[in-house]
Amino acid sequence: MQNTFSVLFYPRGNDVDKNGKTSVYQRITVNGKRSEVSIKRKVLLTKWNSDAGKLILLNTKL
């Protein structure tokens, strides 16, 4: 039997606050079983690169 493991970071776009920021979640998948948890960070949805699974930062100001 082959074991699989993956980690994915993604913004949850359905809970955008008044500043346009949304919570970032982490999904861990082990052998097809998923677990999701908030990493307690907020980002601008427009600054998120979905293909890379990370922020697009041009400077250090979030």
C-alpha positions, 0 to 999 in steps of 0.5 A, spaced: 500 500 500 502 506 498 501 512 502 500 519 500 501 526 503 500 533 501 499 540 504 495 546 501 494 553 503 488 557 500 484 563 502 477 562 504 474 567 499 467 567 503 469 571 509 472 577 506 472 582 512 471 590 511 478 591 509 478 586 503 482 581 507 480 573 508 483 568 512 488 563 510 487 555 511 491 549 511 489 543 508 493 536 510 491 530 506 494 523 508 491 517 504 485 521 502 483 523 508 483 531 509 483 536 515 483 543 514 485 548 519 486 556 519 493 558 520 490 565 523 493 569 518 489 574 513 491 576 506 488 580 501 485 576 496 487 580 490 494 578 492 493 571 492 497 566 487 492 560 486 497 557 482 503 557 486 499 557 493 502 563 496 502 571 496 504 575 491 509 580 495 512 586 492 514 589 499 514 587 506 507 590 507 502 586 508 
